[in-house]
Amino acid sequence: MNSEPRLAQSLVEPALAEAALFVESTLDALLPRTVGPEQRLLKAMRYAAIGGGKRLRGFLVLQSGRLFGVDRRALGRVAAAVECVHAYSLVHDDLPAMDNDDLRRGKPTVHREFDEATAILAGDGLLTLAFGLLAEPDAHGDPFVRCDLVARLAHVAGHAGMVGGQMIDMEFEGKMPALPEITRLQRMKTAALITYCCEAGAIMGKASQPLRSALCNYGQELGLAFQIADDLLDAEGDAEAMGKKTRKDDGRGKSTVVSVLGAERAHAQANALAAQAVRHLDLFDEKADLLRAAAEFAVTRRA
């Protein structure tokens, strides 16, 4: 990757910030408000989904769709749906029965701010809302495209993706899985949703299979690199800068690429994956430059 990591950050950070504002405003408009007896649930959903986070997943949806000239408002709705799924996963991961975390994005986790039952329901509400957002005509005028978006998200968020990866992660606690097993776990738990974000724009743009596959391959490598970088930040990062506890995996007996390879080799592996991700974008012109920069940003970020 580039020998000047700040170069990639200077390219992508303004675009990430702009995308984050756009996705935040879209979420604010799409997440319901009410004064009825379910108000506590909706407050918890908004608390979980709005305010904080890099919005990298939403950014990837916007940038992948930009390659094919997809309407930005429609992309914003799909990006919001992805961020709802991501927020739901964090709410449930933070619960006492899972990772038992008290802090997320610099503020109390949902079950600490509200209560465990409300947090569970808030996660449920965000997940189901996401599919509703994709199924509505505002996501795309073609119902077959909407069905494809829904089916792919169901695949990457369910037992074959995020949920299955989380189960494997729990099964591996206190054990010493081999590197291929850890890679499969991370491909499911983290990379699957990131891959969807890169594929979504191609689905909406009705792209050819080679272009769609290129973005999927980019997303796979990016997702794996991102997870290794996340594990490195957990091992080496500053808790205050990250807005959450660090060095959690050590206390839980979790094996990661970092614990298996060591920090130096893990850094090298993350950089190699990011470089591979960028090569998958060779089919695209300069419109993909921000996606190229995002791959480097993913492994050089500090939070």
Secondary structure, 3 states (H helix, E strand, C coil): CCCCHHHHHHHHHHHHHHHHHHHHHHHHHHCCCCCCCCHHHHHHHHHHHCCCCCCHHHHHHHHHHHCCCCCHHHHHHHHHHHHHHHHHHHHHHCCCCCCCCCEECCEECHHHHCCHHHHHHHHHHHHHHHHHHHHCHHHCCCHHHHHHHHHHHHHHHCCCCHHHHHHHHHHCCCCCCCHHHHHHHHHHHHHHHHHHHHHHHHHHCCCCHHHHHHHHHHHHHHHHHHHHHHHHHHHHCCHHHHCCCCCHHHHHCCCCHHHHHCHHHHHHHHHHHHHHHHHCCCCCCHHHHHHHHHHHHHHHCCC
